[in-house]
Amino acid sequence: MFSNHAYDNAYKLGTYSAIADMMRREIRNLDKAQDEFDRDWAMRNLRSLADQLDEAEERMKKEVDSVAL
């Protein structure tokens, strides 16, 4: 049976892995962009993913802080 700690680590790893995979895809799209629209679109997606990563880290920090109380 998974402990809460193991479950939390698996959840965090899954979150980071998913965002990293999406960022990698958008970086590849940026590298192969043919025009300004494609470059702008890839950059917009990367910024959105960066925001999602910030939100996920903040959410995880709050969860850790609430457990520590």
BELPENOR-V522401 format. One record per residue. N is the residue number from 1. SS is DSSP state (hx for helix, st for strand, lp for the rest). PSI is psi as a letter, one per 40 degrees, with the letter a starting at -180 (* if undefined). BURIAL is b if it has 24 or more other ideal C-beta (glycine too) atoms within 12 Angstrom, else e. Layout:
BEGIN
n = [N:N]
ss = [SS:SS]
psi = [PSI:PSI]
burial = [BURIAL:BURIAL]
END
This chain:
BEGIN
n = [1:2:3:4:5:6:7:8:9:10:11:12:13:14:15:16:17:18:19:20:21:22:23:24:25:26:27:28:29:30:31:32:33:34:35:36:37:38:39:40:41:42:43:44:45:46:47:48:49:50:51:52:53:54:55:56:57:58:59:60:61:62:63:64:65:66:67:68:69]
ss = [lp:lp:lp:hx:hx:hx:hx:hx:hx:hx:hx:hx:hx:hx:hx:hx:hx:hx:hx:hx:hx:hx:hx:hx:hx:hx:hx:hx:hx:hx:hx:lp:lp:lp:lp:hx:hx:hx:hx:hx:hx:hx:hx:hx:hx:hx:hx:hx:hx:hx:hx:hx:hx:hx:hx:hx:hx:hx:hx:hx:hx:hx:hx:hx:hx:hx:hx:hx:lp]
psi = [h:h:i:d:d:d:d:d:d:d:d:d:d:d:d:d:d:d:d:d:d:d:d:d:d:d:d:d:d:d:d:e:h:d:i:d:d:d:d:d:d:d:d:d:d:d:d:d:d:d:d:d:d:d:d:d:d:d:d:d:d:d:d:d:d:d:d:d:*]
burial = [e:e:e:e:e:e:e:e:e:e:e:e:e:e:e:e:e:e:b:e:e:e:b:e:e:b:e:e:e:e:e:e:e:e:e:e:e:e:e:e:e:b:e:e:b:b:e:e:b:e:e:e:e:e:e:b:e:e:e:e:e:e:e:e:e:e:e:e:e]
END
